[in-house]
Amino acid sequence: MPSHVHLIFSTCPDLPSAELISRVLVQERLAACVTQWPGAVSIYRWQGKIETTKEIQLLIKTNAVHVNAAIARLCALHPYQLPEAVAVQVSAGLPDYLAWIDTEIDEERSPP
């Protein structure tokens, strides 16, 4: 049975933008945790050209209730014109960890 936890994948061009997005999402309780993976390389087509960009991969842990708000906040903070914001539902996981995600998000939320 799938859980209600969602993972949002995104990338940032640099550490300052990754740090800002990560801290705001956690501080505003839209995410329980954001993992930053420096050293990602994205190869993609943009405006007719194939681009290669060094980026920081973000893995944002949230739940079904807050996934859309987390994506909206991510996009509002993001420096890219079209940021990556792809959410997937978690199919299984350590029950205590999944519960922890809910606890961290559903405590009294700070206003955006």
PDB file as gemmi writes it, atoms N, CA and C in Angstrom:
CRYST1    1.000    1.000    1.000  90.00  90.00  90.00 P 1                      
ATOM      1  N   MET A   1       0.841  -1.183   0.000  1.00  0.00           N  
ATOM      2  CA  MET A   1       0.000   0.000   0.000  1.00  0.00           C  
ATOM      3  C   MET A   1       0.890   1.252   0.000  1.00  0.00           C  
ATOM      4  N   PRO A   2       0.686   2.147  -0.964  1.00  0.00           N  
ATOM      5  CA  PRO A   2       1.506   3.357  -1.015  1.00  0.00           C  
ATOM      6  C   PRO A   2       1.293   4.236   0.217  1.00  0.00           C  
ATOM      7  N   SER A   3       2.321   4.956   0.579  1.00  0.00           N  
ATOM      8  CA  SER A   3       2.203   5.899   1.689  1.00  0.00           C  
ATOM      9  C   SER A   3       1.708   7.235   1.144  1.00  0.00           C  
ATOM     10  N   HIS A   4       1.462   8.165   2.018  1.00  0.00           N  
ATOM     11  CA  HIS A   4       1.053   9.510   1.619  1.00  0.00           C  
ATOM     12  C   HIS A   4       2.262  10.442   1.510  1.00  0.00           C  
ATOM     13  N   VAL A   5       3.458   9.905   1.744  1.00  0.00           N  
ATOM     14  CA  VAL A   5       4.684  10.693   1.638  1.00  0.00           C  
ATOM     15  C   VAL A   5       5.046  10.855   0.163  1.00  0.00           C  
ATOM     16  N   HIS A   6       5.511  12.044  -0.175  1.00  0.00           N  
ATOM     17  CA  HIS A   6       5.956  12.343  -1.533  1.00  0.00           C  
ATOM     18  C   HIS A   6       7.397  12.838  -1.501  1.00  0.00           C  
ATOM     19  N   LEU A   7       8.121  12.541  -2.565  1.00  0.00           N  
ATOM     20  CA  LEU A   7       9.459  13.076  -2.780  1.00  0.00           C  
ATOM     21  C   LEU A   7       9.376  14.026  -3.966  1.00  0.00           C  
ATOM     22  N   ILE A   8       9.919  15.216  -3.791  1.00  0.00           N  
ATOM     23  CA  ILE A   8       9.980  16.181  -4.883  1.00  0.00           C  
ATOM     24  C   ILE A   8      11.439  16.278  -5.312  1.00  0.00           C  
ATOM     25  N   PHE A   9      11.673  16.101  -6.588  1.00  0.00           N  
ATOM     26  CA  PHE A   9      13.011  16.243  -7.154  1.00  0.00           C  
ATOM     27  C   PHE A   9      13.126  17.619  -7.796  1.00  0.00           C  
ATOM     28  N   SER A  10      14.245  18.266  -7.560  1.00  0.00           N  
ATOM     29  CA  SER A  10      14.539  19.540  -8.197  1.00  0.00           C  
ATOM     30  C   SER A  10      16.049  19.684  -8.300  1.00  0.00           C  
ATOM     31  N   THR A  11      16.488  20.673  -9.053  1.00  0.00           N  
ATOM     32  CA  THR A  11      17.908  20.998  -9.139  1.00  0.00           C  
ATOM     33  C   THR A  11      18.073  22.496  -8.957  1.00  0.00           C  
ATOM     34  N   CYS A  12      19.250  22.888  -8.494  1.00  0.00           N  
ATOM     35  CA  CYS A  12      19.600  24.301  -8.331  1.00  0.00           C  
ATOM     36  C   CYS A  12      20.947  24.554  -8.992  1.00  0.00           C  
ATOM     37  N   PRO A  13      21.169  25.785  -9.451  1.00  0.00           N  
ATOM     38  CA  PRO A  13      22.425  26.076 -10.135  1.00  0.00           C  
ATOM     39  C   PRO A  13      23.618  26.229  -9.202  1.00  0.00           C  
ATOM     40  N   ASP A  14      23.351  26.492  -7.911  1.00  0.00           N  
ATOM     41  CA  ASP A  14      24.459  26.763  -6.991  1.00  0.00           C  
ATOM     42  C   ASP A  14      24.027  26.495  -5.550  1.00  0.00           C  
ATOM     43  N   LEU A  15      25.026  26.466  -4.668  1.00  0.00           N  
ATOM     44  CA  LEU A  15      24.765  26.184  -3.258  1.00  0.00           C  
ATOM     45  C   LEU A  15      23.899  27.246  -2.582  1.00  0.00           C  
ATOM     46  N   PRO A  16      24.107  28.543  -2.825  1.00  0.00           N  
ATOM     47  CA  PRO A  16      23.247  29.529  -2.160  1.00  0.00           C  
ATOM     48  C   PRO A  16      21.756  29.351  -2.475  1.00  0.00           C  
ATOM     49  N   SER A  17      21.406  29.088  -3.727  1.00  0.00           N  
ATOM     50  CA  SER A  17      19.987  28.895  -4.049  1.00  0.00           C  
ATOM     51  C   SER A  17      19.467  27.586  -3.471  1.00  0.00           C  
ATOM     52  N   ALA A  18      20.277  26.536  -3.484  1.00  0.00           N  
ATOM     53  CA  ALA A  18      19.870  25.260  -2.882  1.00  0.00           C  
ATOM     54  C   ALA A  18      19.652  25.415  -1.383  1.00  0.00           C  
ATOM     55  N   GLU A  19      20.555  26.137  -0.725  1.00  0.00           N  
ATOM     56  CA  GLU A  19      20.457  26.357   0.715  1.00  0.00           C  
ATOM     57  C   GLU A  19      19.211  27.173   1.055  1.00  0.00           C  
ATOM     58  N   LEU A  20      18.944  28.226   0.300  1.00  0.00           N  
ATOM     59  CA  LEU A  20      17.763  29.060   0.541  1.00  0.00           C  
ATOM     60  C   LEU A  20      16.484  28.246   0.410  1.00  0.00           C  
ATOM     61  N   ILE A  21      16.340  27.543  -0.690  1.00  0.00           N  
ATOM     62  CA  ILE A  21      15.132  26.750  -0.924  1.00  0.00           C  
ATOM     63  C   ILE A  21      14.976  25.687   0.159  1.00  0.00           C  
ATOM     64  N   SER A  22      16.046  24.985   0.478  1.00  0.00           N  
ATOM     65  CA  SER A  22      15.995  23.928   1.493  1.00  0.00           C  
ATOM     66  C   SER A  22      15.554  24.480   2.842  1.00  0.00           C  
ATOM     67  N   ARG A  23      16.191  25.555   3.271  1.00  0.00           N  
ATOM     68  CA  ARG A  23      15.886  26.123   4.591  1.00  0.00           C  
ATOM     69  C   ARG A  23      14.468  26.680   4.671  1.00  0.00           C  
ATOM     70  N   VAL A  24      14.019  27.366   3.629  1.00  0.00           N  
ATOM     71  CA  VAL A  24      12.664  27.930   3.640  1.00  0.00           C  
ATOM     72  C   VAL A  24      11.622  26.818   3.677  1.00  0.00           C  
ATOM     73  N   LEU A  25      11.785  25.789   2.868  1.00  0.00           N  
ATOM     74  CA  LEU A  25      10.802  24.695   2.857  1.00  0.00           C  
ATOM     75  C   LEU A  25      10.714  24.004   4.212  1.00  0.00           C  
ATOM     76  N   VAL A  26      11.851  23.789   4.861  1.00  0.00           N  
ATOM     77  CA  VAL A  26      11.838  23.148   6.183  1.00  0.00           C  
ATOM     78  C   VAL A  26      11.305  24.118   7.233  1.00  0.00           C  
ATOM     79  N   GLN A  27      11.753  25.363   7.198  1.00  0.00           N  
ATOM     80  CA  GLN A  27      11.312  26.349   8.184  1.00  0.00           C  
ATOM     81  C   GLN A  27       9.802  26.569   8.118  1.00  0.00           C  
ATOM     82  N   GLU A  28       9.248  26.602   6.922  1.00  0.00           N  
ATOM     83  CA  GLU A  28       7.813  26.818   6.755  1.00  0.00           C  
ATOM     84  C   GLU A  28       7.011  25.522   6.863  1.00  0.00           C  
ATOM     85  N   ARG A  29       7.675  24.439   7.198  1.00  0.00           N  
ATOM     86  CA  ARG A  29       7.056  23.127   7.386  1.00  0.00           C  
ATOM     87  C   ARG A  29       6.323  22.615   6.141  1.00  0.00           C  
ATOM     88  N   LEU A  30       6.862  22.957   4.996  1.00  0.00           N  
ATOM     89  CA  LEU A  30       6.382  22.384   3.747  1.00  0.00           C  
ATOM     90  C   LEU A  30       7.163  21.124   3.401  1.00  0.00           C  
ATOM     91  N   ALA A  31       8.289  20.932   4.073  1.00  0.00           N  
ATOM     92  CA  ALA A  31       9.115  19.734   3.920  1.00  0.00           C  
ATOM     93  C   ALA A  31       9.688  19.375   5.284  1.00  0.00           C  
ATOM     94  N   ALA A  32       9.821  18.084   5.522  1.00  0.00           N  
ATOM     95  CA  ALA A  32      10.452  17.625   6.767  1.00  0.00           C  
ATOM     96  C   ALA A  32      11.964  17.661   6.636  1.00  0.00           C  
ATOM     97  N   CYS A  33      12.450  17.446   5.425  1.00  0.00           N  
ATOM     98  CA  CYS A  33      13.890  17.354   5.182  1.00  0.00           C  
ATOM     99  C   CYS A  33      14.141  17.615   3.701  1.00  0.00           C  
ATOM    100  N   VAL A  34      15.261  18.252   3.413  1.00  0.00           N  
ATOM    101  CA  VAL A  34      15.705  18.409   2.027  1.00  0.00           C  
ATOM    102  C   VAL A  34      17.158  17.952   1.964  1.00  0.00           C  
ATOM    103  N   THR A  35      17.413  16.966   1.139  1.00  0.00           N  
ATOM    104  CA  THR A  35      18.771  16.473   0.937  1.00  0.00           C  
ATOM    105  C   THR A  35      19.353  17.163  -0.291  1.00  0.00           C  
ATOM    106  N   GLN A  36      20.573  17.669  -0.157  1.00  0.00           N  
ATOM    107  CA  GLN A  36      21.272  18.334  -1.258  1.00  0.00           C  
ATOM    108  C   GLN A  36      22.411  17.431  -1.733  1.00  0.00           C  
ATOM    109  N   TRP A  37      22.427  17.148  -3.036  1.00  0.00           N  
ATOM    110  CA  TRP A  37      23.504  16.363  -3.638  1.00  0.00           C  
ATOM    111  C   TRP A  37      24.278  17.242  -4.603  1.00  0.00           C  
ATOM    112  N   PRO A  38      25.399  17.811  -4.170  1.00  0.00           N  
ATOM    113  CA  PRO A  38      26.210  18.584  -5.112  1.00  0.00           C  
ATOM    114  C   PRO A  38      26.856  17.652  -6.134  1.00  0.00           C  
ATOM    115  N   GLY A  39      27.233  18.218  -7.256  1.00  0.00           N  
ATOM    116  CA  GLY A  39      27.955  17.439  -8.259  1.00  0.00           C  
ATOM    117  C   GLY A  39      27.087  16.798  -9.318  1.00  0.00           C  
ATOM    118  N   ALA A  40      25.791  17.078  -9.315  1.00  0.00           N  
ATOM    119  CA  ALA A  40      24.929  16.533 -10.366  1.00  0.00           C  
ATOM    120  C   ALA A  40      25.245  17.233 -11.685  1.00  0.00           C  
ATOM    121  N   VAL A  41      25.117  16.508 -12.763  1.00  0.00           N  
ATOM    122  CA  VAL A  41      25.282  17.084 -14.095  1.00  0.00           C  
ATOM    123  C   VAL A  41      24.016  16.773 -14.881  1.00  0.00           C  
ATOM    124  N   SER A  42      23.378  17.811 -15.386  1.00  0.00           N  
ATOM    125  CA  SER A  42      22.165  17.638 -16.186  1.00  0.00           C  
ATOM    126  C   SER A  42      22.481  17.907 -17.648  1.00  0.00           C  
ATOM    127  N   ILE A  43      22.008  17.028 -18.505  1.00  0.00           N  
ATOM    128  CA  ILE A  43      22.113  17.208 -19.951  1.00  0.00           C  
ATOM    129  C   ILE A  43      20.686  17.265 -20.475  1.00  0.00           C  
ATOM    130  N   TYR A  44      20.347  18.341 -21.157  1.00  0.00           N  
ATOM    131  CA  TYR A  44      18.963  18.572 -21.550  1.00  0.00           C  
ATOM    132  C   TYR A  44      18.913  19.498 -22.762  1.00  0.00           C  
ATOM    133  N   ARG A  45      17.768  19.491 -23.415  1.00  0.00           N  
ATOM    134  CA  ARG A  45      17.559  20.396 -24.537  1.00  0.00           C  
ATOM    135  C   ARG A  45      16.826  21.625 -24.004  1.00  0.00           C  
ATOM    136  N   TRP A  46      17.353  22.818 -24.299  1.00  0.00           N  
ATOM    137  CA  TRP A  46      16.730  24.061 -23.856  1.00  0.00           C  
ATOM    138  C   TRP A  46      16.815  25.076 -24.990  1.00  0.00           C  
ATOM    139  N   GLN A  47      15.661  25.543 -25.436  1.00  0.00           N  
ATOM    140  CA  GLN A  47      15.558  26.541 -26.500  1.00  0.00           C  
ATOM    141  C   GLN A  47      16.353  26.124 -27.735  1.00  0.00           C  
ATOM    142  N   GLY A  48      16.190  24.845 -28.102  1.00  0.00           N  
ATOM    143  CA  GLY A  48      16.773  24.331 -29.329  1.00  0.00           C  
ATOM    144  C   GLY A  48      18.223  23.878 -29.251  1.00  0.00           C  
ATOM    145  N   LYS A  49      18.860  24.028 -28.076  1.00  0.00           N  
ATOM    146  CA  LYS A  49      20.259  23.624 -27.933  1.00  0.00           C  
ATOM    147  C   LYS A  49      20.381  22.565 -26.846  1.00  0.00           C  
ATOM    148  N   ILE A  50      21.344  21.667 -27.017  1.00  0.00           N  
ATOM    149  CA  ILE A  50      21.631  20.702 -25.958  1.00  0.00           C  
ATOM    150  C   ILE A  50      22.598  21.357 -24.987  1.00  0.00           C  
ATOM    151  N   GLU A  51      22.199  21.387 -23.722  1.00  0.00           N  
ATOM    152  CA  GLU A  51      22.968  22.041 -22.662  1.00  0.00           C  
ATOM    153  C   GLU A  51      23.516  20.993 -21.697  1.00  0.00           C  
ATOM    154  N   THR A  52      24.635  21.293 -21.094  1.00  0.00           N  
ATOM    155  CA  THR A  52      25.205  20.492 -20.009  1.00  0.00           C  
ATOM    156  C   THR A  52      25.473  21.457 -18.862  1.00  0.00           C  
ATOM    157  N   THR A  53      24.882  21.171 -17.700  1.00  0.00           N  
ATOM    158  CA  THR A  53      24.960  22.099 -16.574  1.00  0.00           C  
ATOM    159  C   THR A  53      25.295  21.351 -15.294  1.00  0.00           C  
ATOM    160  N   LYS A  54      26.268  21.857 -14.541  1.00  0.00           N  
ATOM    161  CA  LYS A  54      26.536  21.339 -13.200  1.00  0.00           C  
ATOM    162  C   LYS A  54      25.495  21.933 -12.260  1.00  0.00           C  
ATOM    163  N   GLU A  55      24.874  21.071 -11.458  1.00  0.00           N  
ATOM    164  CA  GLU A  55      23.794  21.512 -10.583  1.00  0.00           C  
ATOM    165  C   GLU A  55      23.887  20.816  -9.229  1.00  0.00           C  
ATOM    166  N   ILE A  56      23.037  21.249  -8.334  1.00  0.00           N  
ATOM    167  CA  ILE A  56      22.853  20.586  -7.044  1.00  0.00           C  
ATOM    168  C   ILE A  56      21.469  19.955  -7.072  1.00  0.00           C  
ATOM    169  N   GLN A  57      21.417  18.646  -6.900  1.00  0.00           N  
ATOM    170  CA  GLN A  57      20.150  17.919  -6.888  1.00  0.00           C  
ATOM    171  C   GLN A  57      19.518  18.055  -5.514  1.00  0.00           C  
ATOM    172  N   LEU A  58      18.227  18.362  -5.475  1.00  0.00           N  
ATOM    173  CA  LEU A  58      17.480  18.414  -4.223  1.00  0.00           C  
ATOM    174  C   LEU A  58      16.503  17.252  -4.172  1.00  0.00           C  
ATOM    175  N   LEU A  59      16.396  16.635  -3.004  1.00  0.00           N  
ATOM    176  CA  LEU A  59      15.396  15.610  -2.731  1.00  0.00           C  
ATOM    177  C   LEU A  59      14.593  16.112  -1.541  1.00  0.00           C  
ATOM    178  N   ILE A  60      13.363  16.505  -1.798  1.00  0.00           N  
ATOM    179  CA  ILE A  60      12.505  17.160  -0.812  1.00  0.00           C  
ATOM    180  C   ILE A  60      11.477  16.153  -0.316  1.00  0.00           C  
ATOM    181  N   LYS A  61      11.433  15.957   1.023  1.00  0.00           N  
ATOM    182  CA  LYS A  61      10.498  15.001   1.614  1.00  0.00           C  
ATOM    183  C   LYS A  61       9.308  15.757   2.189  1.00  0.00           C  
ATOM    184  N   THR A  62       8.111  15.445   1.670  1.00  0.00           N  
ATOM    185  CA  THR A  62       6.884  16.098   2.119  1.00  0.00           C  
ATOM    186  C   THR A  62       5.754  15.072   2.114  1.00  0.00           C  
ATOM    187  N   ASN A  63       4.513  15.549   2.262  1.00  0.00           N  
ATOM    188  CA  ASN A  63       3.386  14.619   2.219  1.00  0.00           C  
ATOM    189  C   ASN A  63       2.339  15.111   1.225  1.00  0.00           C  
ATOM    190  N   ALA A  64       1.309  14.303   1.018  1.00  0.00           N  
ATOM    191  CA  ALA A  64       0.296  14.606   0.009  1.00  0.00           C  
ATOM    192  C   ALA A  64      -0.418  15.922   0.289  1.00  0.00           C  
ATOM    193  N   VAL A  65      -0.602  16.258   1.551  1.00  0.00           N  
ATOM    194  CA  VAL A  65      -1.305  17.489   1.918  1.00  0.00           C  
ATOM    195  C   VAL A  65      -0.513  18.720   1.482  1.00  0.00           C  
ATOM    196  N   HIS A  66       0.808  18.654   1.567  1.00  0.00           N  
ATOM    197  CA  HIS A  66       1.643  19.831   1.333  1.00  0.00           C  
ATOM    198  C   HIS A  66       2.441  19.804   0.030  1.00  0.00           C  
ATOM    199  N   VAL A  67       2.300  18.759  -0.768  1.00  0.00           N  
ATOM    200  CA  VAL A  67       3.143  18.631  -1.963  1.00  0.00           C  
ATOM    201  C   VAL A  67       2.946  19.797  -2.932  1.00  0.00           C  
ATOM    202  N   ASN A  68       1.715  20.201  -3.185  1.00  0.00           N  
ATOM    203  CA  ASN A  68       1.485  21.292  -4.137  1.00  0.00           C  
ATOM    204  C   ASN A  68       1.981  22.631  -3.601  1.00  0.00           C  
ATOM    205  N   ALA A  69       1.787  22.884  -2.311  1.00  0.00           N  
ATOM    206  CA  ALA A  69       2.290  24.124  -1.704  1.00  0.00           C  
ATOM    207  C   ALA A  69       3.817  24.145  -1.716  1.00  0.00           C  
ATOM    208  N   ALA A  70       4.436  22.992  -1.486  1.00  0.00           N  
ATOM    209  CA  ALA A  70       5.900  22.914  -1.514  1.00  0.00           C  
ATOM    210  C   ALA A  70       6.426  23.205  -2.918  1.00  0.00           C  
ATOM    211  N   ILE A  71       5.769  22.668  -3.928  1.00  0.00           N  
ATOM    212  CA  ILE A  71       6.182  22.937  -5.310  1.00  0.00           C  
ATOM    213  C   ILE A  71       6.005  24.417  -5.642  1.00  0.00           C  
ATOM    214  N   ALA A  72       4.891  25.000  -5.227  1.00  0.00           N  
ATOM    215  CA  ALA A  72       4.655  26.424  -5.495  1.00  0.00           C  
ATOM    216  C   ALA A  72       5.717  27.296  -4.826  1.00  0.00           C  
ATOM    217  N   ARG A  73       6.063  26.969  -3.581  1.00  0.00           N  
ATOM    218  CA  ARG A  73       7.077  27.754  -2.856  1.00  0.00           C  
ATOM    219  C   ARG A  73       8.456  27.568  -3.494  1.00  0.00           C  
ATOM    220  N   LEU A  74       8.773  26.335  -3.872  1.00  0.00           N  
ATOM    221  CA  LEU A  74      10.021  26.049  -4.578  1.00  0.00           C  
ATOM    222  C   LEU A  74      10.135  26.919  -5.829  1.00  0.00           C  
ATOM    223  N   CYS A  75       9.089  26.955  -6.620  1.00  0.00           N  
ATOM    224  CA  CYS A  75       9.108  27.728  -7.866  1.00  0.00           C  
ATOM    225  C   CYS A  75       9.226  29.228  -7.601  1.00  0.00           C  
ATOM    226  N   ALA A  76       8.586  29.709  -6.534  1.00  0.00           N  
ATOM    227  CA  ALA A  76       8.658  31.135  -6.196  1.00  0.00           C  
ATOM    228  C   ALA A  76      10.073  31.546  -5.786  1.00  0.00           C  
ATOM    229  N   LEU A  77      10.809  30.636  -5.165  1.00  0.00           N  
ATOM    230  CA  LEU A  77      12.160  30.932  -4.684  1.00  0.00           C  
ATOM    231  C   LEU A  77      13.250  30.647  -5.716  1.00  0.00           C  
ATOM    232  N   HIS A  78      12.931  29.865  -6.712  1.00  0.00           N  
ATOM    233  CA  HIS A  78      13.936  29.318  -7.625  1.00  0.00           C  
ATOM    234  C   HIS A  78      14.414  30.345  -8.644  1.00  0.00           C  
ATOM    235  N   PRO A  79      15.724  30.363  -8.941  1.00  0.00           N  
ATOM    236  CA  PRO A  79      16.240  31.324  -9.922  1.00  0.00           C  
ATOM    237  C   PRO A  79      15.978  30.938 -11.384  1.00  0.00           C  
ATOM    238  N   TYR A  80      15.657  29.666 -11.655  1.00  0.00           N  
ATOM    239  CA  TYR A  80      15.438  29.248 -13.041  1.00  0.00           C  
ATOM    240  C   TYR A  80      14.076  29.722 -13.548  1.00  0.00           C  
ATOM    241  N   GLN A  81      14.005  29.980 -14.842  1.00  0.00           N  
ATOM    242  CA  GLN A  81      12.745  30.316 -15.496  1.00  0.00           C  
ATOM    243  C   GLN A  81      11.777  29.131 -15.426  1.00  0.00           C  
ATOM    244  N   LEU A  82      12.302  27.927 -15.580  1.00  0.00           N  
ATOM    245  CA  LEU A  82      11.491  26.710 -15.544  1.00  0.00           C  
ATOM    246  C   LEU A  82      12.191  25.682 -14.655  1.00  0.00           C  
ATOM    247  N   PRO A  83      11.977  25.758 -13.338  1.00  0.00           N  
ATOM    248  CA  PRO A  83      12.671  24.823 -12.444  1.00  0.00           C  
ATOM    249  C   PRO A  83      12.111  23.404 -12.550  1.00  0.00           C  
ATOM    250  N   GLU A  84      12.983  22.449 -12.324  1.00  0.00           N  
ATOM    251  CA  GLU A  84      12.535  21.063 -12.205  1.00  0.00           C  
ATOM    252  C   GLU A  84      11.727  20.948 -10.921  1.00  0.00           C  
ATOM    253  N   ALA A  85      10.528  20.399 -11.018  1.00  0.00           N  
ATOM    254  CA  ALA A  85       9.690  20.147  -9.843  1.00  0.00           C  
ATOM    255  C   ALA A  85       8.847  18.921 -10.166  1.00  0.00           C  
ATOM    256  N   VAL A  86       9.374  17.758  -9.831  1.00  0.00           N  
ATOM    257  CA  VAL A  86       8.737  16.485 -10.137  1.00  0.00           C  
ATOM    258  C   VAL A  86       8.489  15.754  -8.826  1.00  0.00           C  
ATOM    259  N   ALA A  87       7.235  15.431  -8.554  1.00  0.00           N  
ATOM    260  CA  ALA A  87       6.889  14.743  -7.308  1.00  0.00           C  
ATOM    261  C   ALA A  87       6.478  13.306  -7.603  1.00  0.00           C  
ATOM    262  N   VAL A  88       6.935  12.402  -6.742  1.00  0.00           N  
ATOM    263  CA  VAL A  88       6.535  11.001  -6.831  1.00  0.00           C  
ATOM    264  C   VAL A  88       6.051  10.545  -5.458  1.00  0.00           C  
ATOM    265  N   GLN A  89       5.060   9.684  -5.475  1.00  0.00           N  
ATOM    266  CA  GLN A  89       4.542   9.133  -4.228  1.00  0.00           C  
ATOM    267  C   GLN A  89       5.425   7.972  -3.789  1.00  0.00           C  
ATOM    268  N   VAL A  90       5.729   7.928  -2.512  1.00  0.00           N  
ATOM    269  CA  VAL A  90       6.549   6.852  -1.948  1.00  0.00           C  
ATOM    270  C   VAL A  90       5.678   5.602  -1.821  1.00  0.00           C  
ATOM    271  N   SER A  91       6.147   4.485  -2.366  1.00  0.00           N  
ATOM    272  CA  SER A  91       5.352   3.258  -2.318  1.00  0.00           C  
ATOM    273  C   SER A  91       5.532   2.493  -1.015  1.00  0.00           C  
ATOM    274  N   ALA A  92       6.673   2.661  -0.361  1.00  0.00           N  
ATOM    275  CA  ALA A  92       6.932   1.968   0.907  1.00  0.00           C  
ATOM    276  C   ALA A  92       8.103   2.655   1.586  1.00  0.00           C  
ATOM    277  N   GLY A  93       8.249   2.391   2.877  1.00  0.00           N  
ATOM    278  CA  GLY A  93       9.366   2.963   3.618  1.00  0.00           C  
ATOM    279  C   GLY A  93       9.298   2.547   5.070  1.00  0.00           C  
ATOM    280  N   LEU A  94      10.323   2.876   5.806  1.00  0.00           N  
ATOM    281  CA  LEU A  94      10.354   2.601   7.233  1.00  0.00           C  
ATOM    282  C   LEU A  94       9.203   3.362   7.885  1.00  0.00           C  
ATOM    283  N   PRO A  95       8.243   2.679   8.499  1.00  0.00           N  
ATOM    284  CA  PRO A  95       7.068   3.355   9.053  1.00  0.00           C  
ATOM    285  C   PRO A  95       7.406   4.496  10.009  1.00  0.00           C  
ATOM    286  N   ASP A  96       8.401   4.312  10.859  1.00  0.00           N  
ATOM    287  CA  ASP A  96       8.764   5.380  11.793  1.00  0.00           C  
ATOM    288  C   ASP A  96       9.296   6.611  11.064  1.00  0.00           C  
ATOM    289  N   TYR A  97      10.036   6.411   9.984  1.00  0.00           N  
ATOM    290  CA  TYR A  97      10.551   7.551   9.220  1.00  0.00           C  
ATOM    291  C   TYR A  97       9.411   8.285   8.520  1.00  0.00           C  
ATOM    292  N   LEU A  98       8.499   7.532   7.924  1.00  0.00           N  
ATOM    293  CA  LEU A  98       7.355   8.149   7.249  1.00  0.00           C  
ATOM    294  C   LEU A  98       6.502   8.931   8.246  1.00  0.00           C  
ATOM    295  N   ALA A  99       6.327   8.390   9.446  1.00  0.00           N  
ATOM    296  CA  ALA A  99       5.576   9.091  10.497  1.00  0.00           C  
ATOM    297  C   ALA A  99       6.310  10.354  10.926  1.00  0.00           C  
ATOM    298  N   TRP A 100       7.635  10.290  10.994  1.00  0.00           N  
ATOM    299  CA  TRP A 100       8.433  11.462  11.362  1.00  0.00           C  
ATOM    300  C   TRP A 100       8.218  12.600  10.366  1.00  0.00           C  
ATOM    301  N   ILE A 101       8.140  12.271   9.089  1.00  0.00           N  
ATOM    302  CA  ILE A 101       7.888  13.295   8.070  1.00  0.00           C  
ATOM    303  C   ILE A 101       6.587  14.020   8.373  1.00  0.00           C  
ATOM    304  N   ASP A 102       5.532  13.272   8.655  1.00  0.00           N  
ATOM    305  CA  ASP A 102       4.248  13.898   8.995  1.00  0.00           C  
ATOM    306  C   ASP A 102       4.346  14.762  10.242  1.00  0.00           C  
ATOM    307  N   THR A 103       5.015  14.252  11.262  1.00  0.00           N  
ATOM    308  CA  THR A 103       5.142  14.998  12.515  1.00  0.00           C  
ATOM    309  C   THR A 103       5.835  16.332  12.279  1.00  0.00           C  
ATOM    310  N   GLU A 104       6.906  16.328  11.514  1.00  0.00           N  
ATOM    311  CA  GLU A 104       7.665  17.560  11.276  1.00  0.00           C  
ATOM    312  C   GLU A 104       6.905  18.567  10.424  1.00  0.00           C  
ATOM    313  N   ILE A 105       6.081  18.081   9.527  1.00  0.00           N  
ATOM    314  CA  ILE A 105       5.328  18.981   8.657  1.00  0.00           C  
ATOM    315  C   ILE A 105       4.058  19.474   9.341  1.00  0.00           C  
ATOM    316  N   ASP A 106       3.396  18.614  10.082  1.00  0.00           N  
ATOM    317  CA  ASP A 106       2.078  18.945  10.611  1.00  0.00           C  
ATOM    318  C   ASP A 106       2.075  19.615  11.975  1.00  0.00           C  
ATOM    319  N   GLU A 107       3.262  19.860  12.543  1.00  0.00           N  
ATOM    320  CA  GLU A 107       3.314  20.685  13.751  1.00  0.00           C  
ATOM    321  C   GLU A 107       2.806  22.069  13.360  1.00  0.00           C  
ATOM    322  N   GLU A 108       2.647  22.933  14.324  1.00  0.00           N  
ATOM    323  CA  GLU A 108       2.177  24.291  14.025  1.00  0.00           C  
ATOM    324  C   GLU A 108       3.056  24.894  12.932  1.00  0.00           C  
ATOM    325  N   ARG A 109       2.440  25.246  11.806  1.00  0.00           N  
ATOM    326  CA  ARG A 109       3.194  25.745  10.650  1.00  0.00           C  
ATOM    327  C   ARG A 109       3.447  27.233  10.758  1.00  0.00           C  
ATOM    328  N   SER A 110       4.632  27.629  10.340  1.00  0.00           N  
ATOM    329  CA  SER A 110       4.959  29.053  10.250  1.00  0.00           C  
ATOM    330  C   SER A 110       4.307  29.617   8.997  1.00  0.00           C  
ATOM    331  N   PRO A 111       3.890  30.870   9.022  1.00  0.00           N  
ATOM    332  CA  PRO A 111       3.312  31.447   7.803  1.00  0.00           C  
ATOM    333  C   PRO A 111       4.381  31.625   6.732  1.00  0.00           C  
ATOM    334  N   PRO A 112       4.001  31.491   5.454  1.00  0.00           N  
ATOM    335  CA  PRO A 112       4.980  31.675   4.369  1.00  0.00           C  
ATOM    336  C   PRO A 112       5.528  33.085   4.321  1.00  0.00           C  
TER     337      PRO A 112                                                      
END                                                                             
